C-alpha cells in the first residue's frame, strides 16, 4: 500500500480547521481531537462553558480515526472478571455506563444530523471455536445474565468452526471519522475554537491557571483536559498501562457478508464487523495484537490476520490494512478523572480495545466533574486509586521497561543501511553513536537518535505505522522524529545519514 497505515475512514476528505497562532484565554482547554476530546468539549459547551480544543495533527488522526467503529457493551474487560475484582454492583454500574455512552452517541448523531457517521444498530455476538475456550465463554455468558442483560442463544448465521454462541442486541457500529468530524462541525458552530496542527509542547499551573504552550503561544485556562490516549509528560498511570498494537484489515470475502458484530475468545481475540468499500459489501477484521515497541513483527501479525480471514470467510480481495495503538490497564479498568498532578487537571486513558465506548464515558464523567464537581463513577475510575491486584502487573511490566532503559542497545554496523528497503527502519552504530535509520517510500533516508525523550527508553521501528514506537509508555514518532503521539512532547533528535542504500525492493501494493 502506498499509505501503509491508512484506515478505511480516511478514504473520504474532510474539512480543515484553524491553526492556533495567537494567545487565548478560556475556561477549559481540551487537548486531543479524538472521541474523548471532541465529546468532552461539546458537552461542556452545551453547559455554557468556554472551550478551546487543541489537536496535534488533523481531527481524528490519532487512535480514534483508526478504530473499527464498534460501540458496544461487550467490552474487553470481561464482566465475569470485573465481578470477581469489583463485585456485582460496580460491574452493573459499568455496564449501565456503556449503555449510556451508546445512547449519547445516538442522540448526538440525531441532534446534530451527523449522517456521515453511518450509524447502525446491530447485535453483538460472542462465539467460541475451540474447546479450551468454553470455560471463559460460559463465565461471560453467566455474567451477562447476572447483570440482567437480555441475551439470545441463536443468531441467523454461523461462523466457520463455531461451537456455540450468544448475542446481545441493540449495539452499534459507525464510520468513526464521519462521526468525529460531525462533532467538530457542531463545536465550531457553537463557537468553540477547534485547532488542528496545534501540538502542546509544555504546560504549567501558575496562580490557579493552566498555561499551555502551543506553536509559541499560550492558552490560559482554568481547567485542563488531557484527552490524549495517555497523559502528556510524566504521570504515575504510565506505570500502570502497557501499549499494544492491534491490526485491522478490510477485505471482500468469498462468503456472503452478514450483519453483526462478532468476537471470539482467542487470546488475543478477533473482532469482526460488516462494512462497505466503494459500494462493495466487505468485512473489517481486527486482532493479532502485539506489544508496541518490541520486535518488528507487524508483517507477521498481518499474515496471521489474513490466515484467519481465509479460514473463516475466504478472501477475494484485500482493500485496506492498518494498525492502531491501545493501552491495557493494570487492573481491568480505565483511568478517568482528576490526576494528582496539578489542580483541575483531568485525564482519560487505559481504554483497552474499547476506545469509542470508554472515550464517551470519559467525556460524560469529565464534563460532569468540571461543571458539577462530581460524578457517580469518579471513585471507580479514579486515576489515583491503588489496587493490590495490579501490583504483579506493575512490577512485571516496569521491569521489562527497565530492559529498554539500560539494555537492548543494538550494535548493527553501518553497512546494514545499504540493504535497507523502502518503508523499513533499523538501529545501527555510526561512529559509536546509536542511530535509528529509516527509508521512506520516496527513497529518502532519515536518521534519528532512537531514545524516547519521555523517559529515555529505546524506540523501535514499526513497519505498519511507519513510526518509531516506544514500548515503555507508548510515544510514537514519524521518520523525521516528529511526535505523532505522546506522552513525549519533544521530538527525537535528528542525525544526518549519508550512506545510501542499494537497489531497495519496492513494497507490494494491495488494491
Order of alpha helices (4+ residues) and beta strands (2+ residues): beta-alpha-beta-beta-alpha-beta-alpha-beta-beta-alpha-beta-beta-beta-beta-beta-beta-beta-beta-alpha-beta-beta-beta-alpha-alpha-beta-beta-beta-beta-beta-beta-beta-beta
